[in-house]
């Protein structure tokens, strides 16, 4: 997320936070950019217990509280994934999100499962390791994100948070840090709508050398919903992203149409939320300038590409947070 919107996964979604990666298109690392290969790239071994927050909802200053954090270490020239699991000890309603993304954090995706799937701690994983409901994601330069008044994301005691960390070290020395998520909370009596994140866009990309080249995809809503913010996400070859809601209630609404920078992956809240009916579509158009010497396809690594809009909407509904058609 923030949040992922992961997913946004591998906010997604949802994706990216190492300011060195912006200068690395085509840079060879120890990874072949495949999710299975990169999962084993980083050493030393994980530190399951001492990496988890011992101050859940502890004061982080200026009203922010600790939700989940994970300590990591990664060798020079490697790319990998770490998954932090933490079982929520008490009910909490999140009304704002702040990403902790020190150098080496390519992106974070924060999801939640109804019940614990594995023991709490940090493990090696892949970009596809996510839970059922998306809270959001973060990338390079992601801003603090405040949900509209009366809107929050709900967590309940016994649910398990899963923070997927994509780590990418393009430097010549090892890195370590603590990545995670801070939140602000709301009283349940003040909440009128429960929100979620959805990662929308195509998962098949063919980007030839040169450009500009446009790749497009859609997300068809299965339920009525209201969209109130968007988080564009591409990797290093992306230069522009446009997201259009084709709403049967409000007509065609351009929710975002702007140049894209890998170093500034911003959440854009709307002055006026967009109402959608089941069956309505969101269209995502991504423009690339391929400065490498070969065709680039979809992939989790920052040396591959993505074309996603992290959509924040309410109400929260069951189902997969990835919407690709």
C-alpha positions as CSV (number, residue, x, y, z in Angstrom):
1,X,0.0,0.0,0.0
2,X,0.4,3.1,0.5
3,X,-0.9,1.4,0.4
4,X,-1.5,-1.0,-3.3
5,X,-3.1,0.3,-2.9
6,X,0.4,-3.6,-3.2
7,X,-0.5,-5.5,-4.5
8,X,-1.2,-1.8,-4.5
9,X,0.9,-6.7,-5.4
10,X,3.8,-6.8,-5.6
11,X,0.9,-2.8,-3.8
12,X,1.7,-4.7,-5.5
13,X,0.3,-2.3,-5.4
14,X,0.5,-0.7,-4.5
15,X,4.7,-0.8,-5.7
16,X,8.2,1.1,-4.8
17,X,11.0,3.0,-2.4
18,X,14.7,2.9,-3.2
19,X,15.9,6.2,-4.7
20,X,18.9,4.4,-6.3
21,X,16.7,2.1,-8.4
22,X,15.6,5.1,-10.6
23,X,19.0,5.1,-12.2
24,X,19.1,1.4,-12.8
25,X,17.2,0.4,-16.0
26,X,19.0,-2.6,-17.4
27,X,21.4,-2.8,-14.5
28,X,22.4,-6.4,-13.9
29,X,21.8,-7.7,-10.4
30,X,22.1,-11.2,-8.9
31,X,18.4,-11.6,-9.7
32,X,16.9,-12.7,-13.0
33,X,13.8,-10.7,-12.0
34,X,11.6,-13.8,-11.6
35,X,9.7,-14.0,-8.3
36,X,10.9,-17.5,-7.4
37,X,14.5,-16.6,-8.2
38,X,14.6,-13.4,-6.3
39,X,13.0,-14.9,-3.2
40,X,16.3,-16.5,-2.2
41,X,18.7,-13.7,-3.2
42,X,19.2,-11.9,0.2
43,X,21.3,-13.0,3.1
44,X,21.8,-13.2,6.1
45,X,19.0,-15.4,7.4
46,X,15.7,-13.8,8.5
47,X,15.1,-12.7,12.1
48,X,11.5,-13.7,12.8
49,X,10.8,-12.6,16.4
50,X,13.0,-9.6,17.0
51,X,11.8,-8.0,13.8
52,X,8.2,-7.7,14.9
53,X,6.7,-4.6,16.5
54,X,6.5,-4.8,20.3
55,X,4.7,-1.5,20.4
56,X,1.5,-2.1,18.4
57,X,-0.3,1.2,18.2
58,X,2.6,2.8,20.0
59,X,3.0,6.5,19.7
60,X,5.1,7.4,16.6
61,X,4.6,11.2,17.0
62,X,2.1,13.7,15.8
63,X,-0.8,11.3,16.2
64,X,0.7,8.5,14.2
65,X,0.8,5.0,15.6
66,X,2.8,1.9,14.7
67,X,0.8,-0.7,12.8
68,X,3.4,-3.1,11.5
69,X,7.2,-3.0,10.9
70,X,9.8,-5.4,9.7
71,X,13.6,-5.4,10.0
72,X,15.6,-6.6,6.9
73,X,19.1,-6.9,5.6
74,X,20.1,-7.3,1.9
75,X,23.5,-7.8,0.2
76,X,24.8,-5.6,-2.5
77,X,23.4,-6.1,-6.0
78,X,20.5,-8.3,-5.0
79,X,16.7,-8.2,-5.2
80,X,14.4,-10.2,-3.0
81,X,11.0,-10.3,-1.1
82,X,10.3,-10.5,2.6
83,X,6.8,-11.1,4.1
84,X,6.1,-9.8,7.6
85,X,3.1,-11.4,9.4
86,X,1.5,-10.0,12.5
87,X,-1.7,-11.0,14.2
88,X,-3.8,-8.0,15.3
89,X,-4.3,-8.1,19.1
90,X,-7.2,-5.7,19.2
91,X,-9.8,-4.0,17.0
92,X,-8.5,-0.9,15.2
93,X,-9.9,1.4,12.5
94,X,-7.3,3.1,10.3
95,X,-8.2,6.5,8.9
96,X,-4.7,7.5,7.6
97,X,-1.5,5.8,6.4
98,X,2.2,6.7,6.4
99,X,4.8,4.4,4.7
100,X,8.1,3.7,6.3
101,X,10.3,3.1,3.2
102,X,14.0,3.5,3.9
103,X,16.6,3.1,1.1
104,X,16.4,-0.4,-0.3
105,X,12.6,-0.7,-0.1
106,X,11.4,-1.0,-3.6
107,X,7.7,-1.2,-2.6
108,X,5.4,-2.4,0.1
109,X,2.0,-4.1,-0.2
110,X,-0.2,-4.4,2.9
111,X,-3.0,-7.0,3.0
112,X,-5.0,-8.7,5.7
113,X,-6.3,-12.3,6.2
114,X,-9.3,-13.2,8.4
115,X,-7.2,-15.8,10.2
116,X,-3.5,-16.4,10.7
117,X,-2.1,-18.4,7.8
118,X,1.4,-18.9,9.2
119,X,3.2,-18.0,12.4
120,X,3.9,-14.3,13.0
121,X,7.4,-13.3,11.9
122,X,9.4,-12.6,8.8
123,X,9.9,-15.1,6.0
124,X,11.3,-15.2,2.5
125,X,8.4,-15.1,0.0
126,X,7.5,-13.9,-3.6
127,X,5.6,-11.0,-5.0
128,X,2.4,-13.1,-5.2
129,X,2.3,-13.7,-1.5
130,X,-0.6,-11.6,-0.3
131,X,-3.8,-12.1,1.8
132,X,-7.4,-11.6,0.7
133,X,-8.1,-8.0,1.4
134,X,-5.9,-5.1,0.4
135,X,-5.2,-2.1,2.7
136,X,-2.9,-0.4,0.3
137,X,0.8,-0.1,-0.8
138,X,3.6,2.4,-1.1
139,X,6.4,3.2,-3.5
140,X,9.2,5.8,-3.9
141,X,8.0,9.1,-2.5
142,X,4.5,7.9,-1.5
143,X,2.8,10.7,0.5
144,X,0.8,10.4,3.7
145,X,-2.7,9.3,2.8
146,X,-5.8,10.5,4.7
147,X,-9.1,8.7,4.0
148,X,-12.2,11.0,3.7
149,X,-14.0,12.0,6.8
150,X,-16.2,9.1,8.0
151,X,-14.2,6.5,6.1
152,X,-11.8,4.0,7.6
153,X,-10.2,0.6,7.0
154,X,-11.3,-2.0,9.5
155,X,-9.0,-4.4,11.3
156,X,-10.3,-6.9,13.9
157,X,-8.6,-8.8,16.7
158,X,-7.4,-12.2,15.4
159,X,-6.9,-11.1,11.8
160,X,-3.4,-11.3,10.4
161,X,-1.6,-8.5,8.7
162,X,0.8,-9.4,5.8
163,X,3.3,-6.8,4.8
164,X,5.0,-7.8,1.5
165,X,8.4,-6.0,1.2
166,X,10.1,-5.9,-2.2
167,X,13.7,-5.1,-1.5
168,X,16.2,-4.0,-4.2
169,X,19.8,-3.1,-3.5
170,X,21.6,-1.6,-6.5
171,X,24.4,-0.3,-4.4
172,X,27.9,-1.8,-3.9
173,X,27.4,-2.4,-0.2
174,X,24.9,-4.2,2.0
175,X,21.8,-2.4,3.3
176,X,19.6,-2.9,6.3
177,X,16.5,-1.0,7.5
178,X,13.1,-1.2,9.1
179,X,10.1,-0.8,6.7
180,X,6.5,-0.7,7.6
181,X,3.3,1.2,8.1
182,X,2.1,3.9,10.5
183,X,-1.6,4.8,10.9
184,X,-4.0,7.2,12.5
185,X,-7.1,5.8,14.0
186,X,-10.8,6.6,14.1
187,X,-13.5,5.9,16.7
188,X,-15.9,3.3,15.3
189,X,-18.8,5.6,16.1
190,X,-17.4,8.1,13.7
191,X,-17.1,5.6,10.8
192,X,-19.8,5.6,8.1
193,X,-18.0,3.6,5.4
194,X,-15.4,0.8,5.5
195,X,-12.9,1.1,2.7
196,X,-10.3,-1.1,0.8
197,X,-7.7,-0.9,-1.9
198,X,-8.0,-2.6,-5.4
199,X,-5.1,-3.0,-7.8
200,X,-6.4,-2.4,-11.3
201,X,-4.6,-2.9,-14.6
202,X,-3.3,-5.3,-17.3
203,X,-0.9,-8.1,-16.4
204,X,0.3,-8.7,-20.0
205,X,2.6,-6.0,-21.3
206,X,4.8,-5.9,-24.4
207,X,6.8,-2.7,-24.6
208,X,9.1,-2.5,-27.6
209,X,12.3,-0.5,-27.7
210,X,11.8,3.2,-28.2
211,X,8.4,4.8,-27.8
212,X,6.3,6.3,-26.7
213,X,4.2,3.1,-26.4
214,X,0.8,2.9,-24.7
215,X,-0.4,-0.2,-23.0
216,X,-4.0,-0.4,-21.7
217,X,-6.3,-2.5,-19.5
218,X,-9.6,-2.5,-17.7
219,X,-11.1,-3.3,-14.3
220,X,-14.8,-4.3,-14.3
221,X,-16.5,-3.7,-10.9
222,X,-18.4,-6.7,-9.6
223,X,-20.3,-4.6,-7.0
224,X,-21.5,-1.0,-6.6
225,X,-18.7,1.1,-5.1
226,X,-17.4,4.7,-4.7
227,X,-13.8,5.5,-5.7
228,X,-12.2,8.3,-3.6
229,X,-8.5,8.1,-4.5
230,X,-6.0,6.6,-7.0
231,X,-2.3,5.6,-6.7
232,X,-0.6,5.3,-10.2
233,X,2.1,2.6,-10.4
234,X,4.6,1.7,-13.1
235,X,8.3,1.1,-13.0
236,X,11.3,2.9,-14.4
237,X,10.2,3.2,-18.1
238,X,6.7,4.6,-17.3
239,X,6.3,8.3,-18.3
240,X,2.5,8.9,-18.1
241,X,-0.6,7.2,-16.7
242,X,-4.3,8.0,-17.3
243,X,-7.2,6.4,-15.4
244,X,-10.8,6.8,-16.6
245,X,-13.9,5.7,-14.8
246,X,-16.7,4.7,-17.2
247,X,-19.6,5.1,-14.8
248,X,-23.2,4.4,-15.7
249,X,-24.1,7.0,-13.0
250,X,-21.7,9.8,-13.8
251,X,-20.5,9.2,-17.3
252,X,-16.8,9.1,-18.3
253,X,-14.7,10.6,-15.5
254,X,-11.0,11.1,-15.9
255,X,-9.7,10.4,-12.4
256,X,-6.0,10.9,-13.1
257,X,-4.1,12.0,-16.2
258,X,-0.5,13.0,-15.5
259,X,3.1,12.4,-16.1
260,X,4.6,9.6,-14.1
261,X,7.9,9.6,-12.1
262,X,9.3,6.5,-10.5
263,X,10.6,8.7,-7.7
264,X,7.3,10.3,-6.8
265,X,4.5,7.6,-6.5
266,X,1.8,9.8,-5.1
267,X,-1.7,9.0,-3.8
268,X,-4.2,11.4,-5.4
269,X,-7.4,11.8,-3.4
270,X,-10.5,13.2,-5.2
271,X,-12.4,16.4,-4.4
272,X,-15.5,14.5,-5.5
273,X,-15.7,10.7,-5.2
274,X,-16.8,8.7,-8.3
275,X,-19.8,6.4,-7.9
276,X,-19.7,3.1,-9.9
277,X,-22.4,0.4,-10.5
278,X,-21.7,-3.3,-10.8
279,X,-20.6,-3.9,-14.4
280,X,-19.0,-0.4,-14.8
281,X,-15.3,-0.3,-15.9
282,X,-12.2,1.6,-15.0
283,X,-9.7,2.0,-17.9
284,X,-6.0,2.3,-17.3
285,X,-3.7,3.6,-20.0
286,X,0.1,3.6,-19.4
287,X,2.7,5.2,-21.6
288,X,6.3,4.0,-21.7
289,X,9.6,5.1,-23.2
290,X,11.7,2.0,-23.5
291,X,15.3,3.2,-23.3
292,X,16.7,-0.3,-23.0
293,X,17.9,-2.5,-25.9
294,X,15.2,-5.1,-25.7
295,X,11.4,-5.6,-25.4
296,X,10.2,-5.3,-21.8
297,X,7.3,-7.3,-20.4
298,X,5.2,-7.4,-17.2
299,X,7.1,-8.5,-14.2
300,X,7.6,-7.9,-10.4
301,X,11.2,-6.7,-10.7
302,X,11.9,-3.0,-11.2
303,X,13.8,-4.1,-14.3
304,X,10.4,-5.3,-15.8
305,X,7.3,-3.2,-15.9
306,X,3.8,-2.8,-14.5
307,X,0.7,-0.8,-15.4
308,X,-1.5,-0.4,-12.4
309,X,-3.8,2.1,-10.8
310,X,-4.3,1.5,-7.1
311,X,-8.0,2.3,-6.5
312,X,-9.3,3.2,-3.1
313,X,-13.0,2.6,-2.7
314,X,-15.8,1.8,-0.3
315,X,-17.6,-0.3,0.7
316,X,-15.1,-3.1,1.4
317,X,-16.2,-6.3,-0.3
318,X,-14.9,-9.9,-0.2
319,X,-12.7,-11.2,-3.0
320,X,-9.4,-10.8,-4.7
321,X,-7.9,-7.3,-4.6
322,X,-6.4,-7.7,-8.1
323,X,-8.8,-6.5,-10.9
324,X,-7.5,-7.1,-14.4
325,X,-10.4,-7.2,-16.9
